[in-house]
């Protein structure tokens, strides 16, 4: 059986898939910085690797994080309502 990528294997969580838009990556990166436990990743269709936006921005602050094909946010259950509220206010 194939293992699905999940950085939060040891705790219950929701996975939010976010379609690409003009500022989806930067808004998810700012939410990840504000909410503890949230991990946001970007993905290209041509690539197998998931890119964590806050690590990209930490290593190279001028990196463009809004050019991925789609995004996933791994959110612990206890932070879900805060994540949803932040998503509606930042978009």
WOSUL-V92916 format. One record per residue. N is the residue number from 0. PHI is phi in radians with two decimals (999 if undefined). Layout:
n:N phi:PHI
n:N phi:PHI
This chain:
n:0 phi:999
n:1 phi:-1.39
n:2 phi:-1.48
n:3 phi:-1.50
n:4 phi:-1.12
n:5 phi:-2.72
n:6 phi:-1.31
n:7 phi:-1.92
n:8 phi:-1.16
n:9 phi:-1.58
n:10 phi:-2.46
n:11 phi:-1.17
n:12 phi:-2.70
n:13 phi:-1.85
n:14 phi:-2.02
n:15 phi:-1.78
n:16 phi:-1.73
n:17 phi:-2.07
n:18 phi:-1.23
n:19 phi:-1.19
n:20 phi:-2.60
n:21 phi:-1.05
n:22 phi:-2.29
n:23 phi:-1.12
n:24 phi:-1.15
n:25 phi:-1.21
n:26 phi:-1.22
n:27 phi:-1.17
n:28 phi:-1.14
n:29 phi:-1.22
n:30 phi:-1.16
n:31 phi:-1.07
n:32 phi:-1.23
n:33 phi:-1.51
n:34 phi:-1.85
n:35 phi:-1.17
n:36 phi:1.66
n:37 phi:-1.44
n:38 phi:-2.16
n:39 phi:-1.98
n:40 phi:-2.26
n:41 phi:-1.97
n:42 phi:-2.51
n:43 phi:-1.73
n:44 phi:-1.11
n:45 phi:-1.41
n:46 phi:-2.08
n:47 phi:-1.61
n:48 phi:-1.52
n:49 phi:-1.76
n:50 phi:-1.91
n:51 phi:-1.48
n:52 phi:-1.13
n:53 phi:-1.17
n:54 phi:-1.21
n:55 phi:-1.07
n:56 phi:-1.22
n:57 phi:-1.19
n:58 phi:-1.31
n:59 phi:-2.49
n:60 phi:-1.03
n:61 phi:-1.59
n:62 phi:-1.17
n:63 phi:-1.50
n:64 phi:-1.85
n:65 phi:-1.73
n:66 phi:-1.91
n:67 phi:-1.35
n:68 phi:-1.33
n:69 phi:-2.79
n:70 phi:-2.28
n:71 phi:-2.33
n:72 phi:-2.09
n:73 phi:-1.74
n:74 phi:-2.13
n:75 phi:-1.06
n:76 phi:-0.99
n:77 phi:-1.27
n:78 phi:-1.95
n:79 phi:-1.12
n:80 phi:-1.15
n:81 phi:-1.18
n:82 phi:-1.09
n:83 phi:-1.08
n:84 phi:-1.17
n:85 phi:-1.16
n:86 phi:-1.11
n:87 phi:-1.31
n:88 phi:-1.48
n:89 phi:-1.59
n:90 phi:-1.77
